Amino acid sequence: MAQADRHVPRQLPSGVRGFVNRVGELERLRKVLIPDGDLLRSVGACVIAGTAGVGKTALALHWAHQIRERFPDGQLYVNLRGYDPGPPITPNEVLDRFLRALDLPAGAIPPDLEARAALYRSLLAGRRILIVLDNAMSAAQVRPLLPGTDTCLVIVTSRSRLSGLVVRDGAHRVTVDMLPEPEALDLIRQVIADYRGEDDAAQLAELARLCARLPLALRIAAERAASRPWMPLGDLIQDLRDESALWDALTAESGDEADAVRTVFAWSYRALPEPVARLFRLLGLHPGPEFGIPAVAAMVGITAGQARQMLDMLVGAHLVEQIAPDRYQFHDLMRAYALDQAAAEESEESRHAVVRQVITWYLRSAAHAQEKLAPLDRPIELGDATPPVAVVNVFDYSEALRWFQAELANLVVAVRAAAQTGLDDLAWRIAAIARSYCMRHNPFESWFAMGSMGLEAARRTGDRYGEAEVLDSLGKAYVQSHQLAEAAEHHAMALALRRDIGDRLGEAISLNALGLVHIRRRELAQAYSEFEQSLDVLRTLDEPYWRSTVLANLAEAGCDLGRLDEAADFAVHALDGFRRLDNPDGQGNALRILATVRRESGQVDLALDHVEEALAIARERCNLAWEGFWLLELGKAQLAEGRPADSLVSFQRSASIQRRMGDRSREARALDGTGEAYRALGRPAEALEFHRRAAAVHRELGDRWQLAIALENMMVAIDLSGSGDDITPYRREALSALVRLEDPRARAVRDRITAIGSV
């Protein structure tokens, strides 16, 4: 992708207002950058280490904003949540987020950590990007996120010294201590300047001492003083001293810093009006560290306006951080404190009811969003909500997509929280509903996490319907992550359950899913049989969408098996069904299949009409994935019509799109088609290079069928070019790839390969 076409990520949160100098720390940070003409090169990652509340994040963001213009390719930011009460974010999840931010399509992101990290390093090579990894727990959490280039700078914050990064990876550590007294006093004065008169310097110093000169505690205390302009500072200090005697240390750590932070939290919390204080402590029960206004309102049974007003009060008191419009989060220390207060002041029954309420909101909001995202997908049975829960307002596909993107992390933790608190009925349902989003965008880590937890939850409840739904979701995840043995196993288990409970539609869906697994394995007779069985079940049901879907799959399997007349009938009926449903996804795919059937039947004019209609749908819907895939069929039809120059354009356009989309398999097929077009133009030497490139990719991906096709094309190009290359190794490899493939087309390819170069 050209530099001009790249999306530039701008993920840095805003810096802290009223940042105090930290002159010495900033000077040490600057030493990690080496000027090199217009470039700044880094000598390694920069670790900002220090105790909780000391201002590590504020320093990191302040410096990042100072130097961001020197990194014109953008900034990446993540809060690793290494010290949150919940689980930290894994490197695999961070890489998924970063790769998407770098414009990589979901389908191009590999599922395993090592492959993701390698791809991430490749994408960053030569780019100038600033990366901030906030709140890291360990070197192991950070190491996969390090780029392999000195043109990028990584800033890490952690309570740990991360000695492993320093020793093994050459990181540069800057330790942040409590503020010196003059800077602590400056911070307090900046916050209170417009609200209070001149306070006594000694009393300000005493206030700073009680806050252990930690910026987090200082800001909260100063905000409290600013909100009471007529209250003498001495009285505020006495309140703080009294509070200090009531509480033990906030964390397992001991020492004045932890005592001071907890004391200031308690002091500010007890000044809140009771409804706001209750909201604060109940927010500690929210499953994830981030939350939006609709979730907060549903959680405590108030209106969105009331929730916004109370959250504004908590933001003003520095007890909650606002990170986006209507979006908030806790500092990890504050979340731990809120949880403590909920445990101390709310009954177990009350806490459980609040958790159930918010998880129910996520479940029902996800179901509502699914209806807009994929209205023809099979809905999940929800049952009644007690008490009733208002769901998020989502009006169309785009809003539903944005909701799932914003809330996916919360859906994962909601499933986990439900499973841990005995709410298994909610856990498996969220996992099953999320399938509609996940199967279209492939967030594999979240998908597998929800699926595995949801499956265990469904099995604990003994809900066989729920178990089958989650097995189906996991089966799709395995298919789309190219783990076909696991996919077949999960879909087979789902099929058995659905048959046992008499779920006829579910049975048909599972048979169709197994057929798709076998098509990918090129076990065509088995796939065809499963599609036929699925269709037999659907004939007893009123399910036109699924009937059309299975007919289209039967057409594809039939075409590959050489049953062209049957395939044409199936494709025509599928197309008619999708048109009656006004379903463009299905129409385009059916037209693409029908074009293939017509081309292979010698009806090239009809094939061109069908594929051009399909491409018009793809372009109208602005769907590059469809366009890139369907251009492959256009190129083949143009070749069949004797228009190699036009086919060359189509294949090259397809290759360009597939490269942009990150689909290496289809890009390789487009490269192979490009080689065929060059051969038809009488340029076999150029064709050979494209066939070589295609074969290399298919070999790497383990696609035996496409590898055999590319190797056959290589052998033809070698034969035509007169290069004198020995085709024997290619013949041997191609025939080996075709072992155990006994469909008519495979046999024909085997015969052609055997005949190439024969005298």
Legacy VTK file of the C-alpha trace (Angstrom):
# vtk DataFile Version 3.0
C-alpha trace
ASCII
DATASET POLYDATA
POINTS 759 float
0.000 0.000 0.000
1.358 3.388 -0.873
2.290 5.707 1.951
-0.331 8.219 0.880
-3.059 5.563 1.150
-2.226 4.570 4.718
-4.536 5.396 7.559
-2.440 7.140 10.226
-3.434 6.018 13.742
-3.704 8.824 16.304
-4.369 6.907 19.515
-2.634 9.047 22.140
-5.026 10.094 24.918
-4.921 13.749 25.859
-2.236 14.817 28.288
-2.919 15.790 31.898
-3.879 19.418 32.393
-1.583 21.338 34.688
1.343 18.958 34.278
4.203 19.950 36.566
7.698 20.255 35.205
9.446 16.920 35.889
12.429 18.579 34.233
14.992 15.995 35.296
12.895 13.022 34.181
12.152 14.635 30.805
15.838 15.286 30.256
16.665 11.630 30.951
13.909 10.528 28.583
15.285 12.650 25.746
18.556 10.724 25.923
16.908 7.664 24.355
16.464 9.600 21.079
19.327 10.129 18.665
18.902 12.775 15.925
19.653 11.445 12.438
18.863 14.161 9.941
15.097 14.549 9.939
14.755 11.278 11.845
14.816 10.499 15.536
16.207 7.040 16.182
15.688 5.274 19.512
18.359 3.425 21.453
15.695 1.045 22.756
12.375 0.984 24.539
11.944 3.496 27.339
10.578 2.179 30.664
9.032 4.714 33.049
8.867 2.945 36.414
7.527 4.055 39.771
5.002 3.424 42.512
1.227 3.596 42.067
-0.135 7.127 41.673
3.286 8.725 41.125
2.369 10.092 37.682
3.990 7.629 35.289
1.188 7.815 32.729
1.005 11.603 32.966
4.753 11.861 32.312
4.620 9.365 29.442
1.738 11.160 27.715
3.227 14.607 28.300
6.492 13.567 26.658
4.694 11.656 23.901
2.727 14.758 22.945
5.932 16.808 22.924
7.609 14.502 20.382
4.677 13.107 18.406
5.309 15.317 15.360
8.654 13.555 14.942
6.718 10.334 14.337
4.542 11.225 11.326
3.279 7.673 10.721
1.176 7.872 13.866
0.852 6.799 17.467
-0.391 3.568 19.001
-1.572 3.436 22.617
-2.859 0.685 24.887
-3.555 0.408 28.595
-2.243 -3.078 29.386
-4.119 -3.062 32.710
-1.330 -4.966 34.419
-2.500 -3.958 37.892
-6.276 -3.864 37.440
-8.421 -6.089 39.665
-9.362 -8.004 36.516
-7.049 -9.934 34.172
-4.428 -7.944 32.225
-4.692 -7.554 28.469
-2.684 -10.226 26.677
-0.040 -9.420 24.045
-2.113 -11.355 21.495
-5.098 -9.085 22.086
-2.964 -5.953 21.861
-1.439 -7.117 18.578
-4.930 -7.694 17.190
-5.858 -4.094 18.081
-2.626 -2.637 16.728
-2.751 -4.589 13.456
-6.297 -3.370 12.854
-5.200 0.188 13.653
-2.469 -0.253 11.031
-5.189 -0.974 8.428
-4.813 -4.743 8.357
-8.185 -6.419 7.699
-9.456 -8.803 10.353
-9.227 -11.774 8.013
-5.508 -11.171 7.467
-4.613 -11.303 11.188
-3.225 -14.733 12.150
-4.567 -16.317 15.347
-1.290 -17.196 17.106
0.982 -14.814 18.991
4.236 -15.535 17.163
2.728 -14.964 13.724
0.991 -11.780 14.860
4.189 -10.403 16.371
6.148 -11.142 13.181
3.495 -9.463 11.034
3.436 -6.460 13.389
7.213 -6.051 13.115
6.997 -6.317 9.331
4.331 -3.625 9.130
6.348 -1.274 11.360
9.586 -1.740 9.406
10.615 1.600 7.970
7.760 3.492 9.617
8.104 6.220 12.234
5.498 5.359 14.858
5.318 6.216 18.549
3.997 3.366 20.732
2.862 3.841 24.330
2.333 0.694 26.443
0.741 1.876 29.671
0.547 -0.079 32.941
2.618 -3.093 31.967
2.780 -5.972 34.442
5.871 -7.789 33.185
8.520 -7.940 30.481
6.705 -10.946 28.972
3.625 -8.803 28.415
5.693 -6.145 26.614
8.260 -8.123 24.621
5.982 -9.281 21.739
4.920 -5.639 21.249
8.416 -4.312 20.562
9.076 -3.329 16.927
12.196 -4.487 15.185
13.226 -1.029 14.006
14.904 1.967 15.619
12.641 4.353 13.687
9.863 3.570 16.171
9.892 4.537 19.843
8.219 2.478 22.567
7.354 4.093 25.907
6.386 1.641 28.672
4.991 2.536 32.088
4.997 0.062 34.967
5.102 -0.252 38.720
7.716 -2.945 38.099
11.297 -2.103 37.178
11.006 -4.503 34.185
14.632 -5.509 34.603
14.255 -8.196 31.950
13.556 -5.560 29.307
16.547 -3.526 30.433
18.989 -6.456 30.532
17.814 -8.545 27.605
16.241 -5.985 25.274
18.359 -2.907 25.974
15.509 -0.802 27.345
16.339 2.531 28.986
14.730 2.927 32.431
13.685 6.226 34.014
12.449 5.917 37.603
9.802 8.401 38.718
9.744 9.341 42.390
7.367 11.392 44.498
7.270 15.038 43.423
9.746 17.356 45.123
7.888 19.659 47.486
8.087 22.769 45.234
6.560 20.860 42.302
3.911 19.298 44.551
2.924 22.771 45.735
2.860 24.016 42.126
0.432 21.238 41.214
-1.924 22.086 44.094
-1.806 25.807 43.265
-2.599 25.153 39.592
-5.766 23.279 40.543
-7.029 25.735 43.196
-5.786 29.016 41.693
-9.111 30.184 40.257
-11.214 29.072 43.231
-9.485 29.995 46.499
-7.667 32.917 47.935
-4.022 32.761 49.004
-3.615 29.781 51.340
-0.895 29.488 53.932
2.277 27.985 52.413
2.911 25.809 55.462
-0.593 24.381 55.275
-0.186 23.682 51.565
3.048 21.868 52.370
1.249 19.838 55.061
-1.473 18.914 52.539
1.214 17.797 50.075
2.884 15.705 52.798
-0.381 13.982 53.712
-0.746 13.084 50.028
2.815 11.645 50.022
3.508 14.148 47.194
1.916 11.669 44.753
0.287 13.444 41.782
-2.850 11.249 41.786
-3.556 11.964 45.452
-2.522 15.632 45.113
-5.005 16.258 42.287
-7.884 14.680 44.203
-7.080 16.632 47.365
-6.616 19.890 45.463
-9.933 19.372 43.647
-11.612 18.866 47.020
-10.103 22.121 48.255
-11.126 23.972 45.083
-14.724 22.779 45.432
-14.898 24.291 48.971
-13.463 27.782 48.477
-14.740 29.128 51.812
-13.603 26.230 53.958
-10.314 26.967 55.721
-7.499 24.776 54.460
-6.669 23.827 58.030
-10.122 22.261 58.429
-9.649 20.277 55.232
-6.263 19.067 56.464
-7.772 18.007 59.791
-10.465 16.032 57.932
-7.735 14.316 55.949
-5.796 13.489 59.127
-8.935 12.050 60.716
-9.616 9.939 57.632
-6.053 8.624 57.704
-6.664 7.011 61.056
-9.661 5.041 59.731
-8.105 3.056 56.901
-5.432 0.471 56.370
-3.208 0.508 53.294
-5.062 0.428 49.972
-3.041 -2.370 48.439
-0.980 -5.295 49.663
1.996 -2.953 49.609
2.964 -1.253 52.842
4.315 2.216 53.252
3.344 5.858 53.465
2.514 6.124 49.743
-0.212 3.452 49.839
-1.625 4.837 53.099
-1.735 8.342 51.650
-3.457 7.306 48.448
-6.152 5.347 50.262
-6.693 8.147 52.733
-7.231 10.703 49.967
-9.571 8.361 48.099
-11.661 7.867 51.229
-11.654 11.583 52.025
-12.969 12.464 48.564
-15.421 9.537 48.433
-17.072 10.449 51.733
-17.658 13.992 50.500
-19.885 12.739 47.675
-23.682 12.888 47.894
-24.956 9.402 48.733
-26.472 8.611 45.288
-23.184 9.544 43.627
-21.154 7.643 46.232
-23.306 4.572 45.646
-22.822 4.853 41.888
-19.056 5.086 42.457
-18.864 1.909 44.515
-21.244 0.000 42.229
-19.118 0.944 39.222
-16.388 -1.109 40.844
-18.602 -4.141 40.125
-18.748 -3.414 36.390
-17.062 -6.400 34.691
-14.687 -4.312 32.594
-12.568 -1.244 33.315
-14.368 0.870 30.646
-18.056 1.718 30.569
-20.525 3.865 28.657
-23.463 5.871 29.931
-26.186 3.407 28.784
-24.504 0.544 30.669
-24.131 2.674 33.800
-27.782 3.746 33.664
-28.972 0.146 33.305
-26.614 -1.062 36.011
-28.083 1.095 38.773
-31.581 1.692 37.399
-31.368 5.404 36.552
-31.877 7.427 33.388
-29.052 8.211 30.981
-29.297 11.892 31.950
-28.938 11.071 35.636
-26.004 8.780 34.895
-24.258 11.490 32.879
-24.772 14.062 35.644
-23.397 11.759 38.345
-20.451 10.698 36.201
-19.628 14.353 35.605
-19.431 14.785 39.383
-17.100 11.810 39.685
-14.916 13.139 36.858
-14.779 16.529 38.570
-13.628 14.846 41.778
-10.938 12.886 39.835
-12.525 9.612 40.900
-13.379 8.544 37.335
-11.662 9.444 34.032
-13.577 10.419 30.903
-11.807 8.960 27.863
-14.280 9.755 25.041
-17.759 11.228 24.642
-20.031 9.246 27.004
-17.166 6.830 27.758
-15.386 6.488 31.114
-12.847 4.373 32.976
-11.266 3.921 36.410
-7.636 4.323 37.345
-6.671 0.826 38.485
-6.165 1.977 42.086
-9.543 3.717 42.081
-11.292 0.634 40.745
-9.774 -1.453 43.530
-10.964 1.131 46.071
-14.485 1.158 44.605
-14.605 -2.633 44.871
-13.543 -2.389 48.516
-16.361 0.055 49.250
-18.919 -2.096 47.457
-17.837 -5.094 49.535
-18.032 -3.037 52.737
-21.300 -1.165 52.137
-23.431 -3.344 49.846
-24.942 -6.683 50.781
-23.923 -9.769 48.848
-27.459 -9.953 47.448
-27.281 -6.335 46.280
-23.890 -6.828 44.640
-25.072 -9.952 42.828
-28.223 -8.168 41.595
-26.165 -5.292 40.164
-23.785 -7.665 38.375
-26.717 -9.617 36.927
-28.376 -6.382 35.828
-25.374 -5.065 33.915
-24.576 -8.437 32.308
-28.216 -8.724 31.258
-27.900 -5.290 29.668
-24.880 -6.438 27.653
-26.744 -9.582 26.584
-29.893 -7.811 25.428
-28.045 -4.908 23.852
-25.897 -7.378 21.908
-29.023 -9.198 20.742
-30.570 -5.915 19.597
-27.378 -4.908 17.776
-27.227 -8.344 16.146
-30.702 -7.808 14.665
-29.398 -4.723 12.852
-26.009 -6.171 11.952
-27.259 -9.487 10.578
-31.075 -9.575 10.464
-31.206 -12.964 8.721
-28.932 -14.738 11.208
-30.695 -17.155 13.509
-31.618 -15.314 16.744
-30.780 -16.734 20.166
-33.628 -17.476 22.559
-33.255 -14.996 25.433
-36.086 -15.664 27.857
-37.518 -12.919 30.055
-35.384 -10.338 31.871
-36.216 -9.857 35.541
-36.340 -6.969 36.180
-36.767 -5.608 32.615
-33.678 -3.948 31.138
-33.641 -1.109 28.604
-31.218 -1.842 25.765
-28.903 0.404 23.813
-30.472 2.364 20.942
-29.074 0.984 17.683
-30.925 1.961 14.519
-28.985 0.519 11.581
-26.097 -1.660 10.418
-23.427 1.022 10.891
-24.469 1.802 14.452
-24.619 -1.903 15.293
-21.108 -2.395 13.936
-19.778 0.522 15.984
-21.475 -0.821 19.117
-19.867 -4.239 18.781
-16.469 -2.667 18.091
-16.741 -0.472 21.193
-18.122 -3.153 23.509
-16.343 -6.340 22.379
-13.860 -6.258 25.271
-16.742 -5.749 27.719
-18.643 -8.664 26.183
-15.650 -10.911 26.854
-15.360 -9.850 30.494
-19.149 -10.020 30.873
-19.046 -13.683 29.817
-16.208 -14.284 32.286
-17.990 -12.458 35.128
-21.231 -14.316 34.435
-19.439 -17.661 34.487
-17.676 -16.782 37.757
-20.840 -15.622 39.543
-23.185 -18.471 38.694
-24.915 -16.665 35.820
-24.200 -19.379 33.292
-27.476 -18.753 31.462
-26.218 -15.283 30.568
-22.644 -16.382 29.852
-23.423 -18.838 27.042
-26.033 -16.556 25.470
-23.620 -13.634 25.123
-21.030 -15.978 23.604
-23.581 -17.285 21.097
-24.943 -13.862 20.122
-21.439 -12.455 19.563
-21.015 -15.035 16.785
-22.772 -12.765 14.250
-20.183 -10.023 14.721
-17.186 -12.311 15.152
-17.793 -14.372 12.002
-17.752 -11.193 9.930
-14.668 -9.587 11.519
-12.572 -12.448 12.948
-11.457 -11.110 16.369
-10.142 -14.589 17.075
-8.819 -14.146 20.612
-12.060 -12.638 21.888
-14.124 -15.100 19.844
-12.346 -18.171 21.203
-12.343 -16.784 24.762
-16.087 -16.193 24.763
-16.715 -19.493 23.036
-14.689 -21.621 25.452
-16.189 -19.946 28.538
-19.675 -20.036 27.042
-19.387 -23.722 26.198
-18.400 -24.606 29.762
-21.281 -22.470 31.072
-23.852 -24.140 28.809
-22.622 -27.576 29.877
-22.865 -26.633 33.567
-26.489 -25.609 33.109
-27.290 -28.719 31.125
-28.767 -26.518 28.384
-28.201 -28.623 25.269
-29.642 -25.979 22.954
-27.149 -23.463 24.332
-24.299 -25.960 24.105
-25.073 -26.551 20.428
-25.216 -22.826 19.672
-21.810 -22.194 21.240
-20.318 -25.262 19.536
-21.565 -23.835 16.236
-19.865 -20.504 16.990
-16.594 -22.210 17.883
-16.816 -24.348 14.750
-17.062 -21.221 12.624
-14.116 -19.685 14.483
-12.014 -22.770 13.747
-13.014 -22.726 10.066
-12.101 -19.094 9.647
-8.798 -19.533 11.466
-7.968 -22.482 9.140
-8.118 -25.133 11.888
-10.286 -27.556 9.954
-9.951 -30.670 12.129
-11.187 -28.754 15.178
-13.919 -27.152 13.063
-15.218 -30.539 11.944
-15.176 -31.849 15.523
-17.189 -28.914 16.914
-19.737 -28.871 14.094
-20.208 -32.643 14.420
-20.893 -32.268 18.165
-23.362 -29.457 17.464
-25.105 -31.627 14.857
-25.482 -34.533 17.282
-26.963 -32.302 19.976
-29.369 -30.608 17.601
-30.609 -33.953 16.353
-31.087 -35.192 19.923
-33.189 -32.187 20.961
-35.195 -32.094 17.729
-33.805 -28.754 16.527
-34.466 -29.221 12.826
-33.221 -25.815 11.678
-30.105 -26.238 13.808
-29.571 -29.663 12.249
-29.712 -28.141 8.755
-27.308 -25.351 9.743
-24.810 -27.850 11.187
-24.954 -30.046 8.086
-24.305 -26.993 5.935
-21.380 -25.999 8.184
-19.852 -29.474 7.898
-20.225 -29.283 4.134
-18.256 -26.049 4.075
-15.487 -27.686 6.125
-15.275 -30.526 3.622
-15.250 -28.132 0.654
-12.198 -26.461 2.200
-10.595 -29.886 2.514
-11.645 -30.617 -1.090
-13.605 -33.631 0.092
-16.248 -32.764 -2.449
-18.430 -35.859 -2.432
-18.766 -35.632 1.358
-19.541 -31.909 1.151
-22.158 -32.499 -1.540
-23.831 -35.206 0.555
-23.993 -32.937 3.625
-25.477 -30.073 1.619
-28.105 -32.463 0.233
-28.969 -33.662 3.741
-29.237 -30.058 4.902
-31.568 -29.255 2.017
-33.738 -32.290 2.798
-34.284 -30.963 6.324
-34.983 -27.438 5.102
-37.703 -28.682 2.743
-39.801 -29.332 5.866
-39.210 -25.805 7.207
-40.115 -22.281 6.152
-36.556 -20.927 6.051
-35.994 -19.286 2.639
-32.681 -17.662 3.609
-31.092 -20.924 4.713
-32.582 -22.822 1.757
-30.986 -20.320 -0.647
-27.693 -20.456 1.241
-27.484 -24.248 1.019
-28.553 -24.253 -2.646
-25.656 -21.891 -3.440
-23.233 -24.177 -1.607
-24.625 -27.210 -3.445
-24.060 -25.366 -6.713
-20.420 -24.735 -5.828
-19.790 -28.332 -4.786
-21.621 -29.625 -7.857
-19.569 -27.415 -10.139
-16.318 -28.696 -8.629
-17.594 -32.249 -9.117
-18.345 -31.553 -12.782
-22.133 -31.791 -12.398
-22.674 -28.588 -14.330
-26.369 -28.898 -15.201
-27.315 -29.618 -11.582
-25.044 -26.825 -10.388
-26.705 -24.350 -12.754
-30.168 -25.278 -11.467
-29.086 -24.923 -7.850
-27.416 -21.563 -8.481
-30.438 -20.159 -10.347
-32.805 -21.178 -7.550
-30.452 -19.753 -4.920
-30.242 -16.473 -6.812
-34.035 -16.249 -7.103
-34.375 -16.872 -3.374
-31.867 -14.192 -2.422
-33.547 -11.719 -4.762
-36.904 -12.318 -3.106
-35.223 -11.721 0.263
-33.480 -8.591 -1.062
-30.199 -9.973 0.249
-27.263 -8.514 -1.721
-24.643 -10.697 -0.013
-26.353 -13.846 -1.174
-27.170 -12.484 -4.627
-23.566 -11.576 -5.372
-22.225 -14.933 -4.234
-24.873 -16.855 -6.212
-24.080 -14.798 -9.320
-20.371 -15.544 -8.906
-21.060 -19.288 -8.634
-23.452 -19.174 -11.582
-20.814 -17.363 -13.666
-18.332 -20.177 -12.964
-20.867 -22.808 -13.960
-21.756 -20.965 -17.200
-18.097 -20.475 -18.120
-17.265 -24.127 -17.592
-20.321 -25.061 -19.668
-19.007 -22.939 -22.531
-21.616 -20.163 -22.074
-19.040 -17.416 -21.724
-21.380 -14.539 -22.605
-23.746 -15.514 -19.801
-20.805 -15.968 -17.429
-19.616 -12.432 -18.133
-23.105 -11.022 -17.575
-23.428 -12.782 -14.218
-20.012 -11.859 -12.857
-20.332 -8.236 -13.962
-23.692 -8.040 -12.149
-22.035 -9.506 -9.051
-19.233 -6.954 -9.252
-21.761 -4.134 -9.548
-23.261 -5.303 -6.231
-19.816 -5.404 -4.609
-19.010 -1.887 -5.764
-22.406 -0.505 -4.799
-21.902 -1.938 -1.307
-18.290 -0.666 -1.195
-17.144 -4.196 -0.347
-13.571 -4.703 -1.488
-13.444 -8.294 -0.254
-16.248 -9.291 -2.601
-14.856 -7.258 -5.472
-11.385 -8.765 -5.160
-12.743 -12.324 -5.005
-15.255 -11.945 -7.826
-12.695 -10.293 -10.122
-10.985 -13.699 -10.254
-14.010 -15.105 -12.060
-14.203 -12.070 -14.360
-10.578 -12.620 -15.376
-11.218 -16.299 -16.122
-14.312 -15.475 -18.190
-12.396 -12.838 -20.155
-9.648 -15.382 -20.851
-12.248 -17.884 -22.020
-13.656 -15.263 -24.407
-10.215 -14.654 -25.898
-9.572 -11.281 -24.222
-6.256 -11.849 -22.411
-5.394 -8.139 -22.174
-8.677 -7.441 -20.352
-8.198 -10.494 -18.138
-4.721 -9.257 -17.218
-6.252 -6.026 -15.915
-8.864 -7.966 -13.903
-6.335 -10.336 -12.334
-3.958 -7.499 -11.490
-6.794 -5.494 -9.940
-7.797 -8.556 -7.911
-4.206 -9.124 -6.746
-3.938 -5.494 -5.675
-7.164 -5.683 -3.666
-6.264 -9.007 -2.066
-2.862 -7.646 -1.076
-4.562 -4.671 0.504
-7.078 -6.917 2.258
-4.326 -9.252 3.441
-5.805 -12.405 1.844
-2.667 -14.212 0.699
-4.484 -17.251 -0.701
-6.682 -15.264 -3.054
-3.812 -12.948 -3.936
-1.852 -16.033 -5.022
-4.796 -17.178 -7.151
-4.847 -13.735 -8.791
-1.091 -13.981 -9.432
-1.601 -17.387 -11.015
-4.343 -15.924 -13.209
-1.996 -13.102 -14.192
0.450 -15.751 -15.368
-2.283 -17.401 -17.455
-3.061 -14.042 -19.073
0.620 -13.498 -19.944
0.775 -16.970 -21.488
-2.272 -16.183 -23.613
-0.515 -12.990 -24.709
2.439 -15.083 -25.904
4.756 -14.076 -23.021
5.468 -17.371 -21.215
8.702 -16.210 -19.553
6.845 -13.445 -17.720
4.027 -15.866 -16.964
6.470 -18.250 -15.298
7.470 -15.759 -12.623
3.854 -15.167 -11.601
3.159 -18.905 -11.437
6.290 -19.372 -9.275
5.119 -16.709 -6.841
1.642 -18.253 -6.643
3.035 -21.741 -6.022
5.299 -20.452 -3.253
2.350 -18.941 -1.355
0.107 -22.002 -1.764
2.993 -24.209 -0.639
3.468 -22.081 2.471
-0.264 -22.096 3.245
-0.547 -25.857 2.771
-3.259 -25.590 0.089
-2.623 -28.794 -1.900
-5.236 -28.189 -4.596
-4.200 -24.645 -5.494
-0.524 -25.673 -5.285
-1.124 -28.409 -7.877
-2.892 -25.915 -10.187
-0.029 -23.392 -9.907
2.606 -26.087 -10.469
0.755 -27.285 -13.571
0.755 -23.722 -14.889
4.482 -23.432 -14.113
5.203 -26.576 -16.114
3.182 -25.295 -19.081
5.008 -21.955 -18.989
8.414 -23.685 -18.825
7.443 -25.901 -21.757
6.266 -22.930 -23.834
9.216 -20.680 -22.973
11.827 -23.218 -24.033
13.877 -22.275 -20.975
15.186 -25.831 -20.631
14.283 -25.990 -16.915
13.726 -29.515 -15.636
10.028 -29.903 -14.879
10.445 -33.289 -13.168
10.580 -31.902 -9.577
7.451 -29.822 -10.214
5.608 -32.805 -11.711
6.544 -34.932 -8.696
5.419 -32.259 -6.225
2.149 -31.626 -8.071
1.255 -35.312 -8.245
2.074 -35.669 -4.554
-0.248 -32.761 -3.765
-3.069 -34.500 -5.637
-2.773 -37.775 -3.723
-6.133 -38.712 -2.130
-7.994 -36.179 -4.331
-10.223 -38.326 -6.529
-12.874 -35.914 -7.816
-13.212 -35.631 -11.637
-11.410 -32.308 -11.826
-8.472 -33.591 -9.777
-8.197 -36.640 -12.030
-8.194 -34.384 -15.108
-5.445 -32.191 -13.637
-3.413 -35.295 -12.783
-3.715 -36.525 -16.394
-2.665 -33.136 -17.796
0.332 -32.916 -15.476
1.451 -36.390 -16.498
1.187 -35.438 -20.193
3.127 -32.135 -20.033
6.459 -32.430 -21.800
5.757 -35.977 -22.996
7.053 -36.875 -26.423
LINES 1 760
759 0 1 2 3 4 5 6 7 8 9 10 11 12 13 14 15 16 17 18 19 20 21 22 23 24 25 26 27 28 29 30 31 32 33 34 35 36 37 38 39 40 41 42 43 44 45 46 47 48 49 50 51 52 53 54 55 56 57 58 59 60 61 62 63 64 65 66 67 68 69 70 71 72 73 74 75 76 77 78 79 80 81 82 83 84 85 86 87 88 89 90 91 92 93 94 95 96 97 98 99 100 101 102 103 104 105 106 107 108 109 110 111 112 113 114 115 116 117 118 119 120 121 122 123 124 125 126 127 128 129 130 131 132 133 134 135 136 137 138 139 140 141 142 143 144 145 146 147 148 149 150 151 152 153 154 155 156 157 158 159 160 161 162 163 164 165 166 167 168 169 170 171 172 173 174 175 176 177 178 179 180 181 182 183 184 185 186 187 188 189 190 191 192 193 194 195 196 197 198 199 200 201 202 203 204 205 206 207 208 209 210 211 212 213 214 215 216 217 218 219 220 221 222 223 224 225 226 227 228 229 230 231 232 233 234 235 236 237 238 239 240 241 242 243 244 245 246 247 248 249 250 251 252 253 254 255 256 257 258 259 260 261 262 263 264 265 266 267 268 269 270 271 272 273 274 275 276 277 278 279 280 281 282 283 284 285 286 287 288 289 290 291 292 293 294 295 296 297 298 299 300 301 302 303 304 305 306 307 308 309 310 311 312 313 314 315 316 317 318 319 320 321 322 323 324 325 326 327 328 329 330 331 332 333 334 335 336 337 338 339 340 341 342 343 344 345 346 347 348 349 350 351 352 353 354 355 356 357 358 359 360 361 362 363 364 365 366 367 368 369 370 371 372 373 374 375 376 377 378 379 380 381 382 383 384 385 386 387 388 389 390 391 392 393 394 395 396 397 398 399 400 401 402 403 404 405 406 407 408 409 410 411 412 413 414 415 416 417 418 419 420 421 422 423 424 425 426 427 428 429 430 431 432 433 434 435 436 437 438 439 440 441 442 443 444 445 446 447 448 449 450 451 452 453 454 455 456 457 458 459 460 461 462 463 464 465 466 467 468 469 470 471 472 473 474 475 476 477 478 479 480 481 482 483 484 485 486 487 488 489 490 491 492 493 494 495 496 497 498 499 500 501 502 503 504 505 506 507 508 509 510 511 512 513 514 515 516 517 518 519 520 521 522 523 524 525 526 527 528 529 530 531 532 533 534 535 536 537 538 539 540 541 542 543 544 545 546 547 548 549 550 551 552 553 554 555 556 557 558 559 560 561 562 563 564 565 566 567 568 569 570 571 572 573 574 575 576 577 578 579 580 581 582 583 584 585 586 587 588 589 590 591 592 593 594 595 596 597 598 599 600 601 602 603 604 605 606 607 608 609 610 611 612 613 614 615 616 617 618 619 620 621 622 623 624 625 626 627 628 629 630 631 632 633 634 635 636 637 638 639 640 641 642 643 644 645 646 647 648 649 650 651 652 653 654 655 656 657 658 659 660 661 662 663 664 665 666 667 668 669 670 671 672 673 674 675 676 677 678 679 680 681 682 683 684 685 686 687 688 689 690 691 692 693 694 695 696 697 698 699 700 701 702 703 704 705 706 707 708 709 710 711 712 713 714 715 716 717 718 719 720 721 722 723 724 725 726 727 728 729 730 731 732 733 734 735 736 737 738 739 740 741 742 743 744 745 746 747 748 749 750 751 752 753 754 755 756 757 758
